[in-house]
């Protein structure tokens, strides 16, 4: 009878050891299966291309998209040149920092080299800023009344009948665009008519 009881005790002890072993193994299996998945690569962002030449900007965008980069003039009245690789970028779509997918359409608005960007794309071009030659100086205005030392009403022969305009000499009359002057016309006086033929400052 004692032998039977001992066998039962040994059998029960063996079962407890097996269950304890399986319990010890279980947490290890659970820990191994809880590993976090690796993160997916992030979507690329549109680079800032403003100010770059089109050739450089296009090279920066090509690796990001599968569609051709579209170029157009920033001015509505200036056509895009066939060779616009050196034209700077004024506007870009999408904006810098926007996510870019392979199918994204990229559009760049350009200006001719040396020209400033307009305020908005498609605007009319401003007048050329190339410095122009200084305009010809305006001729001096003739005096409105003859001097007291003769003039057209006396002293030197007068005869003009138009004393409201006075030219000191023929050079001043020519600068004002009034020469030659015939007798009776404004500014004519005998002192300027050297050959007395009725036409002053004709030579």
VMD Tcl script that draws the C-alpha trace (Angstrom):
set ca {
  {0.00 0.00 0.00}
  {2.87 2.39 0.81}
  {4.42 1.67 -2.58}
  {1.25 2.69 -4.40}
  {1.02 5.96 -2.51}
  {4.67 6.77 -3.34}
  {4.07 6.20 -7.08}
  {1.11 8.56 -7.05}
  {3.18 11.25 -5.32}
  {5.98 10.90 -7.87}
  {3.52 11.04 -10.80}
  {1.90 14.24 -9.49}
  {5.27 15.89 -9.02}
  {6.26 15.07 -12.60}
  {3.08 16.68 -13.99}
  {3.64 19.87 -12.01}
  {7.21 20.13 -13.32}
  {6.01 19.79 -16.95}
  {3.32 22.46 -16.49}
  {5.81 24.75 -14.82}
  {8.23 24.32 -17.73}
  {5.58 25.14 -20.32}
  {4.60 28.25 -18.36}
  {8.19 29.44 -18.27}
  {8.54 29.04 -22.02}
  {5.33 30.97 -22.87}
  {6.46 34.53 -21.96}
  {9.56 34.14 -24.12}
  {7.45 33.24 -27.15}
  {5.11 36.19 -26.52}
  {8.03 38.65 -26.27}
  {9.52 37.51 -29.56}
  {6.25 37.95 -31.43}
  {5.72 41.58 -30.21}
  {8.62 43.13 -32.24}
  {7.56 46.51 -33.91}
  {7.43 46.58 -37.77}
  {10.02 48.70 -39.61}
  {8.71 52.19 -40.65}
  {7.85 52.84 -44.33}
  {9.95 55.42 -46.22}
  {8.56 59.03 -46.06}
  {7.11 60.83 -49.12}
  {9.65 63.25 -50.71}
  {8.98 66.98 -50.48}
  {9.12 69.55 -53.28}
  {12.41 71.50 -53.13}
  {12.57 75.30 -53.31}
  {13.45 76.20 -56.91}
  {12.80 79.97 -56.95}
  {15.83 81.83 -58.29}
  {17.45 78.76 -59.83}
  {18.03 78.46 -63.56}
  {15.58 76.14 -65.26}
  {18.26 73.58 -66.16}
  {19.30 73.24 -62.51}
  {15.70 73.19 -61.25}
  {14.68 70.52 -63.73}
  {17.61 68.31 -62.69}
  {16.56 68.64 -59.03}
  {12.94 67.61 -59.72}
  {13.42 64.82 -62.27}
  {14.40 62.15 -59.69}
  {11.14 62.82 -57.79}
  {8.53 62.66 -60.58}
  {7.89 60.54 -63.63}
  {6.23 63.28 -65.69}
  {8.19 65.92 -67.65}
  {8.71 69.27 -65.92}
  {6.57 71.92 -67.64}
  {8.13 75.35 -68.28}
  {6.34 78.55 -69.24}
  {7.04 82.30 -69.35}
  {6.12 84.36 -66.30}
  {4.97 87.17 -68.62}
  {1.82 86.95 -70.69}
  {3.35 88.95 -73.55}
  {6.83 87.38 -73.65}
  {6.98 83.93 -75.29}
  {9.18 81.24 -73.81}
  {12.40 80.81 -75.77}
  {13.18 77.41 -77.26}
  {16.48 77.42 -75.37}
  {15.36 78.48 -71.87}
  {17.81 76.49 -69.78}
  {19.35 79.68 -68.40}
  {16.02 81.38 -67.60}
  {15.57 81.83 -63.81}
  {12.53 80.38 -62.00}
  {10.05 82.95 -60.61}
  {7.11 80.71 -59.62}
  {6.75 76.99 -58.95}
  {3.88 74.51 -58.59}
  {3.70 72.63 -56.21}
  {5.06 75.01 -53.60}
  {8.29 74.24 -51.78}
  {7.78 71.68 -49.02}
  {4.67 70.10 -50.58}
  {4.64 66.28 -50.81}
  {5.57 64.99 -54.26}
  {4.37 61.72 -55.78}
  {5.77 60.23 -59.00}
  {2.65 61.35 -60.91}
  {2.80 64.95 -59.62}
  {2.73 67.62 -62.37}
  {5.50 70.18 -61.80}
  {5.17 73.60 -63.45}
  {7.86 76.31 -63.41}
  {7.34 79.91 -64.57}
  {10.49 81.58 -65.92}
  {11.77 85.02 -66.92}
  {14.46 85.99 -69.45}
  {17.92 86.44 -67.90}
  {18.42 89.91 -66.47}
  {14.71 90.69 -66.10}
  {12.98 90.99 -62.73}
  {10.10 88.67 -61.80}
  {6.58 90.11 -62.09}
  {4.27 90.34 -59.09}
  {2.08 87.54 -60.47}
  {2.54 84.88 -63.11}
  {1.12 85.85 -66.49}
  {1.46 89.60 -65.91}
  {2.30 92.03 -68.72}
  {5.97 92.85 -68.97}
  {7.11 96.19 -67.58}
  {8.84 98.74 -69.84}
  {12.51 98.10 -70.41}
  {14.70 99.32 -67.58}
  {17.69 99.79 -69.88}
  {19.10 103.27 -69.26}
  {18.26 105.55 -72.14}
  {20.36 108.39 -73.50}
  {19.68 111.63 -71.72}
  {17.20 113.76 -73.67}
  {18.44 116.82 -75.50}
  {18.39 119.85 -73.30}
  {15.45 122.12 -74.02}
  {16.44 125.31 -75.81}
  {16.36 128.45 -73.72}
  {13.10 130.32 -73.85}
  {13.30 133.62 -75.70}
  {12.86 136.75 -73.71}
  {9.34 138.04 -73.65}
  {10.34 141.65 -74.21}
  {13.24 143.32 -76.02}
  {15.99 144.97 -74.02}
  {16.20 148.73 -73.65}
  {19.32 148.95 -75.83}
  {17.56 148.70 -79.18}
  {15.97 145.31 -79.81}
  {13.38 144.81 -82.47}
  {11.61 148.16 -81.99}
  {14.47 150.53 -82.37}
  {18.19 151.18 -82.29}
  {19.10 148.41 -84.75}
  {16.50 148.90 -87.43}
  {13.49 147.06 -85.91}
  {11.13 146.33 -88.71}
  {9.80 143.07 -87.32}
  {6.47 144.25 -86.04}
  {6.69 141.46 -83.37}
  {8.45 142.76 -80.31}
  {7.14 140.02 -78.00}
  {9.96 137.62 -78.99}
  {13.61 138.51 -78.75}
  {16.71 136.48 -79.65}
  {20.08 137.79 -78.57}
  {21.79 136.21 -81.58}
  {21.23 133.68 -84.34}
  {22.65 130.85 -82.22}
  {19.87 131.39 -79.70}
  {17.28 131.59 -82.48}
  {18.51 128.33 -84.01}
  {18.50 126.61 -80.60}
  {14.85 127.63 -80.23}
  {14.08 126.27 -83.71}
  {13.01 129.71 -84.97}
  {15.72 130.33 -87.60}
  {15.55 131.45 -90.30}
  {13.12 134.29 -89.59}
  {11.53 136.51 -92.22}
  {10.67 140.14 -91.75}
  {7.40 140.35 -89.87}
  {7.83 137.01 -88.10}
  {8.34 136.85 -84.30}
  {11.97 137.35 -83.35}
  {13.06 139.00 -86.61}
  {15.12 142.14 -86.31}
  {17.49 143.93 -88.66}
  {20.50 143.24 -86.44}
  {20.16 139.52 -87.20}
  {19.64 140.14 -90.95}
  {23.23 140.75 -91.95}
  {22.69 140.88 -95.71}
  {19.48 142.85 -95.31}
  {17.53 140.56 -97.61}
  {14.56 140.33 -95.26}
  {15.60 136.90 -93.88}
  {17.47 136.76 -90.54}
  {19.76 133.95 -89.42}
  {19.62 132.24 -92.80}
  {23.38 131.71 -93.03}
}
mol new
graphics top color blue
foreach p $ca { graphics top sphere $p radius 0.5 }
foreach p [lrange $ca 0 end-1] q [lrange $ca 1 end] { graphics top cylinder $p $q radius 0.2 }
display resetview
